[in-house]
Amino acid sequence: MKKVLQVFAIDDHAVVLEGYHAIFKTLNDRSSSLNFIKANDCKSAYELIENYKADPFDVAVVDYSIPNYAEKNLHSGEDMAMLLRQVMPDCKIVMMTMHKEVDIMGRVLERIGPEGFINKSDCTTDELFEGFKVVLEGGNYYSKTISNFQKRMSNEVLLDDVDVRIIKLLAKGIKNKNLDKYIPLTVSGIEKRKYRIKRLLEVEGGDEELILEARNQGYI
């Protein structure tokens, strides 16, 4: 008797769901059949999870930004992934996101510990295919943005709140000579901070390069 591979996907874009479906159809071998279940918001996802409690999903691909279900206190894909962890602990979870914010990446890794975590801006179709394949085979897959964040965490290369505030002010167009009006430091103290930030982020160049790299690494 053929085993049925149960794949659950949550995304509010129909074309993205169809893309995931096509990838899993290609990945699924002939020894099993594929049951691809899809939802486009927290409410429909919640109802499907309830319906499939007795027949749990093998893999769930969950987008971080989806319409909420306030009545059940479900406000994002992160909340749906937490629910899946509770209801279907053996389900492999692949988180998808466009977000690069440090707090979001750190929280998802800590609270959910997904088997896959992919920033959409990192991935081509081939890379998505590879990521889903790795997770299906029992491994972990993290895209470039996530992997770089993990490396920074392991090396304790994380900026504090004052560092991030300085970069955000520069990104808003505040001149260096006026930063001390917003930051409780002297002008020389702020310059020392900026020098330290550039070393930590391995930035060579001026403020524009610093802002770009901080944005790439999810600090702003």
C-alpha positions in Angstrom: 0.0 0.0 0.0 1.4 3.4 -1.0 2.2 5.9 1.8 0.6 9.2 1.5 2.9 12.2 1.9 0.9 15.0 3.7 2.1 18.5 2.8 0.5 21.5 4.3 1.2 25.0 2.9 0.1 28.4 4.2 0.4 31.5 2.0 -1.9 34.3 1.0 -0.8 34.2 -2.6 -2.4 31.5 -4.8 0.5 31.5 -7.3 3.0 30.8 -4.5 0.9 27.9 -3.3 0.8 26.5 -6.8 4.6 26.8 -7.1 5.1 24.9 -3.8 2.6 22.2 -5.1 4.6 21.8 -8.3 7.9 21.4 -6.4 6.5 18.7 -4.1 4.9 16.9 -7.0 8.4 16.7 -8.6 10.1 15.7 -5.3 7.6 13.1 -4.4 8.7 9.6 -5.5 6.5 7.0 -7.1 6.4 4.9 -3.9 4.0 7.4 -2.3 1.1 9.6 -3.3 0.9 13.3 -2.4 -1.8 15.0 -0.5 -1.2 18.8 -0.8 -3.3 20.8 1.6 -3.3 24.6 1.3 -4.6 27.5 3.4 -4.4 31.3 2.7 -4.8 32.8 6.2 -4.7 31.9 9.9 -8.4 31.1 10.1 -8.4 28.5 7.2 -5.1 27.1 8.5 -6.4 26.7 12.0 -9.5 24.9 10.7 -7.4 22.5 8.6 -5.1 21.7 11.5 -8.1 20.9 13.6 -9.5 18.6 10.8 -6.2 16.8 10.3 -5.3 16.2 14.0 -5.9 12.4 13.6 -3.9 12.3 10.3 -1.1 14.8 10.9 1.0 16.5 8.2 4.5 15.3 7.4 5.7 18.8 6.2 4.3 22.3 6.6 5.5 25.3 4.6 4.4 28.4 6.5 4.7 32.0 5.4 5.4 34.4 8.2 3.1 37.2 6.9 -0.5 36.0 6.6 -3.9 37.4 7.5 -4.7 36.9 11.2 -7.4 35.0 13.1 -7.9 37.4 16.1 -10.6 35.3 17.7 -8.1 32.5 18.3 -5.2 34.9 19.0 -3.4 33.8 15.8 -1.7 36.8 14.2 1.1 35.4 12.0 2.7 32.4 10.4 4.8 32.2 13.6 1.7 31.6 15.6 0.6 28.9 13.2 3.9 27.2 13.4 3.7 27.2 17.2 0.3 25.6 17.0 1.6 23.0 14.6 4.5 22.2 17.0 1.9 21.6 19.8 -0.7 19.6 17.8 1.6 17.8 15.3 5.1 17.5 17.0 6.5 15.3 14.3 5.6 17.6 11.4 8.6 19.2 9.8 8.2 23.0 9.5 9.7 25.2 6.8 9.2 28.9 7.6 9.1 31.3 4.7 9.5 35.1 5.1 10.5 38.3 3.4 11.5 39.8 6.7 15.2 40.4 7.6 14.6 42.0 11.0 16.9 40.5 13.7 14.1 40.2 16.3 11.9 38.2 13.9 14.6 35.8 12.8 15.8 35.3 16.3 12.4 34.7 17.7 11.4 32.2 15.0 14.6 30.2 15.5 14.2 30.2 19.3 10.5 29.5 19.6 9.9 27.2 16.7 13.3 25.7 15.7 12.1 25.1 12.2 13.7 22.3 10.1 13.8 24.9 7.3 13.9 28.7 7.4 14.0 30.5 4.1 14.1 34.2 3.3 12.3 34.5 0.0 14.7 37.2 -1.3 17.5 34.6 -1.2 15.9 31.9 -3.2 15.5 30.8 -6.8 13.1 28.0 -7.7 16.2 25.6 -7.7 17.1 26.7 -4.2 13.6 26.2 -3.0 13.6 22.7 -4.6 16.8 21.9 -2.8 15.6 23.3 0.5 12.4 21.3 0.5 14.3 18.2 -0.6 16.8 18.5 2.3 13.9 18.8 4.8 12.0 15.9 3.4 15.1 13.8 3.7 15.4 14.6 7.4 17.9 17.5 7.3 17.8 21.2 8.1 18.0 23.9 5.5 18.5 27.6 6.2 18.9 30.2 3.4 21.8 32.7 3.2 20.1 35.5 5.2 19.2 33.1 8.0 22.6 31.3 8.0 24.4 34.7 8.2 22.3 35.7 11.1 23.1 32.5 12.9 26.8 33.0 12.4 26.5 36.5 13.8 24.7 35.2 16.8 27.3 32.5 17.4 30.1 35.0 17.1 28.2 37.5 19.3 28.3 40.0 16.5 25.0 41.7 17.4 24.5 45.4 17.7 22.9 46.9 20.7 19.9 49.3 20.8 22.1 52.5 20.6 24.0 51.1 17.6 20.8 50.4 15.7 19.3 53.8 16.6 22.4 55.5 15.1 22.0 53.6 11.9 18.3 54.3 11.7 18.8 58.0 12.2 21.5 58.0 9.4 19.0 56.1 7.2 16.5 58.9 7.8 19.0 61.5 6.6 20.1 62.9 9.9 23.5 64.4 9.6 26.4 63.1 11.7 26.9 66.6 13.3 23.2 66.4 14.6 23.2 62.9 15.9 24.0 64.0 19.4 20.6 65.7 19.5 18.9 62.3 19.3 21.5 60.1 21.0 22.7 60.7 24.6 26.4 60.6 23.6 29.0 63.2 22.6 29.9 63.7 18.9 33.2 61.9 19.5 31.4 59.1 21.4 29.0 58.6 18.4 31.9 58.5 16.0 33.6 55.8 18.1 30.3 53.8 18.0 30.1 54.1 14.2 33.7 52.9 13.9 32.9 49.9 16.1 29.7 49.2 14.1 31.6 49.2 10.8 34.2 46.8 12.2 31.5 44.4 13.5 29.6 44.5 10.2 32.8 44.4 8.1 31.9 47.6 6.3 34.4 49.6 4.2 33.2 52.9 3.1 30.9 55.7 4.4 27.4 56.0 5.8 25.7 54.7 2.7 27.6 51.5 2.7 26.9 51.1 6.5 23.2 51.6 6.0 23.1 49.2 3.1 24.9 46.4 5.0 22.8 47.0 8.1 19.7 46.6 6.0 21.1 43.5 4.3 21.7 42.0 7.8 18.3 42.8 9.1 19.1 45.5 11.6 16.9 48.1 9.9 
